[in-house]
Amino acid sequence: MRTLSLVDRVGESIVGTSLFSPRFTGVQVGRHVPLVRKGEDVEGLLRANFLGTDVPVELNLLQVRTIRAALARGSTLAGASKSWRDPASFFHSRPSIAYIPPEALTRPHPSAVAALGGMGSASTAIAAIRGASADGAFWTELARLHLYAPWLRELLVHARSMGNSLFVPPVPVVSRDLPGAALLQGRINLSAAAIRNGFGSDPAIPGLMYALHFHPSGLADPAVLNTVLQQFGAIIGRADNDFWGVHVHFTDIGSVSEITAAKDVVRESSRIATEAGMFTWVSDTGAVGPALLDEGPAFSSYHPGLSFRKVYADAAPASLDVQCGKVIEVWNYNLQRRSDLGRKGWKLDDTGLFPNVVPPNLRTCSPRAFRVHFGKPSNVAVAERLNTEREKELVKVGNARPGQSHLGRSRDPRIVPWA
C-alpha cells in the first residue's frame, strides 16, 4: 500500500504528503504533531485554536474514557468560548492514529496494567495475564488461550468509535529481557493484519500501522536491531502488504542512552518504509522530536506536557513547581518551570500563535490549571511555529538537519544530547 508521496528530499529529511484514509489524503509530512496521552492533554489542545484540522494527532487508546470525559467537559465549555476547537469533532475531523503505549507491555507499572483492563472483557483478561507474567510468558499465554484476536477486535472497535484513521497493534517490545521479540514482533504484526482483514472493507474500521517498538535496553544489541529491521523490510516488501505505515516507539525516551542507535533505527526504518511507499511515524518523542525528523520520518509526536516521564509511572513529586509541568521556549529551546518563568518576568518568546505572557491569575493557581490553560497550549504553539520554520529551512535554505540545528541552541541537558 502506497501512502507516501515525496516531493523532495534534503539529506534524509523529506518533503511531501501522506495518506491516512480515503478521507484524509495529501497530509503534509515533516511535522512534529500532538500526542494525547490523557484527558488533560485534550483540554490543552482544545485551547490551541490555531491548530489546523490538517494536523494529525496520536491518541493513547488506553485512556479513551478520560479522553471522552474531557471532550464532554469541553463541549459544555466550548459554547462560551469561540476560540476553542469543537470538542465533539476533534478526532473525527482530522487524521489520527490510536496506539497502546508499549510501556504497558514490557516491565509495566501497576497503573499501566490497570489501564490495560479498562476496555472490555478481552482487555480484562489481558490485564490479568499481564499482571501475573513476565514479558515472554505474557505472549505465550495469549497464544495458548487464543486471546489476541478478541483483544485486537475490541481495541479496533474503540478506535473506530473515536474516529481514528489508523491503529497500531500491540506487539512484543524488543528488550534485553526479550531478544526473541525481534522475530515475534513481525509475526504478531502479521497476525494483527489478518485479524483486521476480518472486518472486510468497512471504511470506519481503522487501517493498521506496522509496530516497531523498543525498550531502551533493546537498543544496545546491533544484531537484534538488524534482525528487527530485516524482518520489517521483508514483510512490508510483499505484494500483499496491508500496512499503511510504520510506527516507531521507544518506551521511555528519557532513559535512552544509546542515542546514536535510536537515530539509526529511525533512519533505517524510514528508509525501508519510504522505499516501500509508506510513511513513518515516530511516537512520543517529546521535545527531541524535531531532531528525529532529520532522520527521514514523516511525523514525530509529542505530548503537550513535554515531560520525559513515561505515561504510567509513580505519582508526581510533591513540589507544586514540578507539578506545574514544563513550558518550552521557542528560540532558545529550553524547558522551563513556572518558577523559571516568574524569574523571567512571566514572559516567553512570542510564537505569534498563543499569548506569550502568563496571565496574572495563572501565576499562583493550581498546577493543573496552569498546565491546561497555559503550559500545554503554549507548547503546542512552539511545535507549530517550529514546523513552519522547519519547512523554510528545508525548502528555502536547503538545511538538511533543521531539527538538529534548532536543538543545538538549547542548554537543557535532556535535549542537548539529541542535537
C-alpha positions as CSV (number, residue, x, y, z in Angstrom):
1,M,0.0,0.0,0.0
2,R,1.5,3.3,-1.0
3,T,0.8,6.1,1.5
4,L,3.8,8.4,1.0
5,S,4.3,10.8,-1.9
6,L,7.7,12.5,-2.0
7,V,8.1,16.0,-3.5
8,D,11.7,16.4,-2.4
9,R,14.4,15.0,-0.2
10,V,17.0,17.2,1.6
11,G,19.6,14.9,3.1
12,E,17.4,12.4,4.9
13,S,14.6,14.9,5.6
14,I,11.6,14.5,3.4
15,V,9.1,16.9,1.8
16,G,5.8,15.6,0.5
17,T,2.4,14.3,1.5
18,S,0.9,11.2,3.1
19,L,-2.3,9.2,3.0
20,F,-4.2,8.3,6.2
21,S,-7.5,7.1,4.8
22,P,-9.8,7.9,1.9
23,R,-11.0,10.9,3.9
24,F,-7.5,12.2,4.7
25,T,-5.3,12.5,1.7
26,G,-2.4,14.9,0.9
27,V,-1.4,15.3,4.6
28,Q,1.8,17.3,4.7
29,V,4.8,15.4,6.2
30,G,7.9,16.5,8.1
31,R,5.9,17.7,11.1
32,H,6.1,17.4,14.9
33,V,2.5,16.7,16.0
34,P,0.5,16.3,19.2
35,L,0.0,13.1,21.2
36,V,-2.9,12.8,23.6
37,R,-1.7,10.7,26.4
38,K,-4.5,11.5,28.9
39,G,-7.7,13.6,29.0
40,E,-5.9,16.6,30.3
41,D,-3.9,16.8,27.0
42,V,-7.2,17.2,25.1
43,E,-8.1,20.1,27.4
44,G,-4.9,21.8,26.5
45,L,-5.3,21.1,22.8
46,L,-8.8,22.5,22.7
47,R,-7.4,25.8,23.8
48,A,-4.9,25.7,20.9
49,N,-7.3,27.2,18.4
50,F,-4.5,27.8,15.9
51,L,-4.1,24.0,15.4
52,G,-5.5,23.2,11.9
53,T,-7.6,20.2,11.1
54,D,-4.8,19.1,8.7
55,V,-2.5,18.4,11.7
56,P,-2.5,14.7,12.6
57,V,-2.9,13.7,16.2
58,E,-1.9,10.5,18.1
59,L,-4.2,9.0,20.8
60,N,-3.4,6.7,23.7
61,L,-6.4,4.3,23.4
62,L,-6.0,3.0,27.0
63,Q,-7.2,6.4,28.2
64,V,-10.3,6.5,26.0
65,R,-12.6,7.0,29.0
66,T,-10.8,10.0,30.4
67,I,-10.4,11.5,26.9
68,R,-14.1,11.1,26.2
69,A,-14.9,12.7,29.6
70,A,-12.6,15.6,28.8
71,L,-14.2,16.1,25.4
72,A,-17.6,16.1,27.1
73,R,-16.5,18.8,29.5
74,G,-15.0,20.7,26.6
75,S,-18.3,20.6,24.7
76,T,-20.0,22.2,27.8
77,L,-17.4,25.0,27.9
78,A,-16.9,25.5,24.2
79,G,-20.1,27.3,23.7
80,A,-18.8,30.2,25.8
81,S,-15.5,30.4,24.0
82,K,-15.4,30.9,20.3
83,S,-11.6,30.4,20.3
84,W,-12.0,26.7,21.2
85,R,-11.8,23.8,18.8
86,D,-15.1,21.9,18.6
87,P,-14.6,19.0,21.1
88,A,-17.2,16.8,19.5
89,S,-15.4,16.5,16.2
90,F,-11.8,16.9,17.4
91,F,-10.6,13.4,16.4
92,H,-13.2,12.7,13.7
93,S,-12.2,15.9,11.8
94,R,-8.5,15.2,11.4
95,P,-6.2,12.3,10.6
96,S,-5.3,10.4,13.7
97,I,-3.5,7.3,15.0
98,A,-4.5,5.3,18.0
99,Y,-2.0,3.2,19.9
100,I,-1.5,1.2,23.1
101,P,1.6,2.6,24.9
102,P,4.2,-0.2,24.6
103,E,5.4,0.5,28.2
104,A,2.2,-1.3,29.3
105,L,3.6,-4.5,27.6
106,T,7.1,-4.5,29.0
107,R,8.1,-4.3,32.7
108,P,4.8,-2.4,33.2
109,H,4.0,-0.1,36.1
110,P,0.9,-1.3,38.1
111,S,-1.1,1.7,36.8
112,A,-0.3,0.6,33.2
113,V,-1.7,-2.9,33.9
114,A,-4.8,-1.4,35.4
115,A,-5.3,0.7,32.3
116,L,-5.0,-2.3,30.1
117,G,-8.0,-3.8,31.8
118,G,-10.5,-0.9,31.3
119,M,-11.7,-1.5,27.8
120,G,-13.8,-4.7,27.8
121,S,-13.9,-8.4,28.6
122,A,-11.0,-9.3,26.5
123,S,-8.9,-6.4,27.9
124,T,-9.8,-7.5,31.4
125,A,-8.4,-11.0,30.7
126,I,-5.3,-9.4,29.1
127,A,-4.6,-7.3,32.1
128,A,-4.9,-10.2,34.5
129,I,-2.3,-12.2,32.5
130,R,0.0,-9.2,32.1
131,G,0.0,-8.5,35.8
132,A,0.9,-12.1,36.6
133,S,3.5,-12.8,33.8
134,A,7.0,-11.9,32.7
135,D,7.2,-10.4,29.2
136,G,7.8,-13.6,27.3
137,A,5.3,-15.6,29.3
138,F,2.7,-13.0,28.7
139,W,2.8,-13.5,24.9
140,T,3.0,-17.3,25.3
141,E,-0.1,-17.3,27.5
142,L,-2.0,-15.1,25.0
143,A,-1.3,-17.6,22.2
144,R,-2.3,-20.6,24.4
145,L,-5.6,-19.0,25.3
146,H,-6.2,-17.5,21.8
147,L,-6.8,-14.1,23.4
148,Y,-5.0,-11.9,20.9
149,A,-7.7,-11.8,18.2
150,P,-10.6,-10.9,20.6
151,W,-8.4,-8.3,22.2
152,L,-7.4,-6.7,18.9
153,R,-11.0,-6.7,17.7
154,E,-12.1,-5.0,20.9
155,L,-9.4,-2.3,20.5
156,L,-10.2,-1.7,16.9
157,V,-13.9,-1.0,17.8
158,H,-12.8,1.5,20.4
159,A,-10.5,3.2,17.8
160,R,-13.5,3.3,15.4
161,S,-15.7,5.0,18.0
162,M,-13.0,7.7,18.4
163,G,-12.8,8.3,14.7
164,N,-9.2,7.2,14.4
165,S,-7.9,6.7,10.8
166,L,-5.2,4.2,11.8
167,F,-4.4,1.9,14.6
168,V,-1.1,0.5,15.9
169,P,-1.4,-3.1,17.1
170,P,0.1,-4.2,20.4
171,V,3.2,-6.3,19.8
172,P,6.1,-7.6,21.9
173,V,8.6,-4.9,22.8
174,V,12.3,-5.6,21.9
175,S,14.3,-5.5,25.1
176,R,17.4,-7.1,26.7
177,D,15.0,-9.4,28.6
178,L,13.1,-10.4,25.4
179,P,15.5,-10.5,22.5
180,G,13.2,-13.1,20.9
181,A,10.8,-10.2,20.3
182,A,13.0,-9.3,17.3
183,L,11.2,-12.1,15.4
184,L,8.0,-12.4,17.4
185,Q,7.2,-8.7,16.7
186,G,6.9,-9.4,13.0
187,R,4.7,-12.4,13.4
188,I,2.3,-10.6,15.7
189,N,2.1,-7.7,13.2
190,L,1.1,-10.2,10.5
191,S,-1.5,-11.7,12.8
192,A,-2.9,-8.3,13.5
193,A,-3.2,-7.6,9.8
194,A,-5.1,-10.9,9.3
195,I,-7.5,-10.0,12.2
196,R,-8.1,-6.5,10.8
197,N,-8.9,-8.0,7.4
198,G,-11.7,-10.0,9.1
199,F,-13.6,-6.7,9.3
200,G,-13.7,-6.6,5.5
201,S,-13.7,-3.3,3.7
202,D,-15.6,-1.4,6.4
203,P,-14.1,2.1,6.0
204,A,-14.9,3.0,9.6
205,I,-12.5,0.4,10.9
206,P,-9.0,1.9,11.1
207,G,-6.2,0.7,8.9
208,L,-3.1,-0.8,10.5
209,M,0.4,0.6,11.2
210,Y,3.3,-1.8,11.4
211,A,4.6,-1.6,15.0
212,L,8.4,-1.3,15.7
213,H,8.6,-1.0,19.4
214,F,11.8,-0.9,21.6
215,H,12.7,-0.7,25.3
216,P,15.8,1.4,25.7
217,S,17.7,-1.8,26.7
218,G,16.9,-3.3,23.3
219,L,19.0,-0.6,21.5
220,A,22.3,-2.0,22.8
221,D,22.5,-5.1,20.6
222,P,23.2,-4.2,16.9
223,A,22.5,-7.8,15.8
224,V,19.0,-7.8,17.3
225,L,18.2,-4.4,15.8
226,N,19.4,-5.7,12.4
227,T,17.0,-8.7,12.7
228,V,14.1,-6.5,13.6
229,L,14.7,-4.2,10.6
230,Q,15.4,-7.0,8.1
231,Q,12.1,-8.7,9.1
232,F,10.2,-5.4,8.8
233,G,11.6,-4.9,5.3
234,A,10.7,-8.4,4.2
235,I,7.1,-8.1,5.5
236,I,6.3,-4.7,4.0
237,G,8.0,-5.5,0.8
238,R,5.4,-8.2,0.0
239,A,2.9,-7.6,-2.8
240,D,0.1,-8.1,-0.3
241,N,1.3,-5.6,2.3
242,D,-1.7,-4.5,4.3
243,F,0.1,-1.8,6.4
244,W,-0.3,2.0,5.9
245,G,2.9,3.0,7.6
246,V,5.3,2.2,10.4
247,H,5.0,3.3,14.0
248,V,8.4,3.5,15.8
249,H,8.3,3.9,19.5
250,F,10.9,3.9,22.3
251,T,9.1,3.0,25.6
252,D,11.0,5.6,27.7
253,I,12.6,8.3,25.6
254,G,14.1,9.9,28.7
255,S,16.0,6.8,29.5
256,V,17.5,6.2,26.1
257,S,21.3,6.3,26.5
258,E,22.0,4.7,23.0
259,I,21.0,7.9,21.2
260,T,23.0,7.1,18.1
261,A,21.4,3.6,17.9
262,A,17.9,5.2,18.3
263,K,18.6,7.6,15.5
264,D,19.9,4.8,13.4
265,V,16.7,2.8,13.9
266,V,14.6,5.8,12.9
267,R,16.7,6.5,9.8
268,E,16.8,2.9,8.7
269,S,13.1,2.1,9.3
270,S,12.2,5.4,7.5
271,R,14.4,4.4,4.6
272,I,12.8,0.9,4.3
273,A,9.3,2.4,4.6
274,T,10.0,5.1,2.0
275,E,11.3,2.5,-0.5
276,A,8.0,0.6,0.0
277,G,6.0,3.8,-0.4
278,M,4.9,4.0,3.2
279,F,5.2,6.8,5.8
280,T,7.0,6.6,9.2
281,W,5.6,7.9,12.5
282,V,8.0,8.2,15.5
283,S,5.9,8.2,18.6
284,D,6.1,10.1,21.9
285,T,9.4,11.8,21.3
286,G,8.7,14.9,23.4
287,A,11.0,17.9,22.9
288,V,13.6,15.9,20.9
289,G,11.3,15.0,18.1
290,P,12.5,17.8,15.7
291,A,15.9,16.2,15.6
292,L,14.5,12.8,14.8
293,L,12.6,14.3,11.9
294,D,16.0,14.9,10.3
295,E,16.4,11.1,10.0
296,G,13.6,10.8,7.5
297,P,10.3,10.0,9.2
298,A,7.1,11.8,8.1
299,F,6.0,12.6,11.6
300,S,7.2,12.7,15.2
301,S,4.7,13.1,18.0
302,Y,4.9,14.8,21.4
303,H,2.6,15.0,24.4
304,P,1.8,18.7,25.2
305,G,3.3,18.4,28.7
306,L,6.8,17.6,27.3
307,S,8.0,15.8,30.4
308,F,10.4,13.0,29.9
309,R,8.4,10.7,32.2
310,K,6.6,7.7,31.0
311,V,2.8,7.7,30.7
312,Y,2.3,5.3,33.6
313,A,4.7,5.9,36.5
314,D,4.9,6.7,40.1
315,A,3.0,9.7,41.4
316,A,4.3,13.2,40.6
317,P,6.6,14.8,43.1
318,A,5.0,16.8,45.9
319,S,6.6,20.1,44.7
320,L,3.9,22.3,43.2
321,D,6.5,23.8,40.9
322,V,7.3,20.4,39.4
323,Q,3.6,19.6,39.2
324,C,3.1,22.6,37.0
325,G,5.0,20.8,34.3
326,K,7.3,22.3,31.7
327,V,6.9,25.1,29.2
328,I,9.4,25.3,26.3
329,E,11.0,28.4,24.8
330,V,10.6,28.6,21.0
331,W,14.0,30.1,20.2
332,N,16.4,29.0,23.0
333,Y,14.5,25.8,23.3
334,N,14.9,25.3,27.0
335,L,12.3,23.6,29.2
336,Q,11.1,26.0,31.9
337,R,9.2,25.5,35.2
338,R,6.7,28.0,36.4
339,S,9.2,29.5,38.8
340,D,11.7,30.0,36.0
341,L,9.0,32.0,34.1
342,G,8.5,34.1,37.2
343,R,12.2,35.0,37.3
344,K,11.9,35.9,33.6
345,G,9.1,38.3,34.2
346,W,6.4,35.8,33.2
347,K,7.2,36.3,29.5
348,L,8.3,33.9,26.8
349,D,9.4,34.5,23.3
350,D,6.4,35.1,21.1
351,T,5.4,32.3,18.7
352,G,2.7,34.5,17.1
353,L,0.2,31.8,17.8
354,F,-0.6,31.9,21.5
355,P,-0.2,34.6,24.2
356,N,3.4,34.6,25.4
357,V,2.7,36.3,28.8
358,V,1.4,34.2,31.7
359,P,-1.9,35.7,32.9
360,P,-1.8,37.0,36.5
361,N,-4.4,34.5,37.6
362,L,-2.3,31.6,36.5
363,R,0.9,32.6,38.3
364,T,-0.3,31.3,41.6
365,C,-3.1,28.9,40.6
366,S,-3.3,25.2,40.9
367,P,-0.7,23.2,38.9
368,R,-3.4,21.6,36.8
369,A,-5.0,24.9,35.8
370,F,-1.5,26.2,34.9
371,R,-0.8,23.2,32.7
372,V,-4.2,23.2,30.9
373,H,-4.7,26.9,30.4
374,F,-1.1,28.0,29.6
375,G,1.6,25.3,29.6
376,K,0.2,22.8,27.2
377,P,-1.3,25.1,24.6
378,S,1.9,27.2,24.7
379,N,4.0,24.1,24.0
380,V,1.7,23.2,21.0
381,A,2.2,26.7,19.7
382,V,6.0,26.3,19.9
383,A,5.8,23.0,17.9
384,E,3.6,24.6,15.3
385,R,5.9,27.5,14.9
386,L,8.9,25.2,14.6
387,N,7.1,23.2,11.9
388,T,6.8,26.4,9.9
389,E,10.4,27.2,10.4
390,R,11.5,23.7,9.5
391,E,9.7,23.9,6.2
392,K,11.5,27.2,5.4
393,E,14.9,25.7,6.4
394,L,14.3,22.7,4.1
395,V,12.8,24.3,1.1
396,K,14.3,27.8,1.0
397,V,17.7,27.3,2.8
398,G,18.4,23.7,2.0
399,N,19.3,22.8,5.6
400,A,19.0,19.0,5.7
401,R,19.1,19.0,9.6
402,P,16.9,21.9,10.8
403,G,15.8,19.9,13.9
404,Q,19.4,19.3,15.0
405,S,20.3,22.9,14.3
406,H,17.5,24.1,16.5
407,L,18.1,21.7,19.3
408,G,21.7,22.9,19.2
409,R,20.6,26.2,20.6
410,S,19.4,24.6,23.8
411,R,21.3,24.4,27.1
412,D,18.9,21.8,28.6
413,P,20.8,18.7,29.5
414,R,17.9,16.5,28.5
415,I,17.7,18.0,25.0
416,V,21.3,18.8,24.0
417,P,22.5,15.1,23.6
418,W,19.9,14.7,20.7
419,A,21.3,17.7,18.8
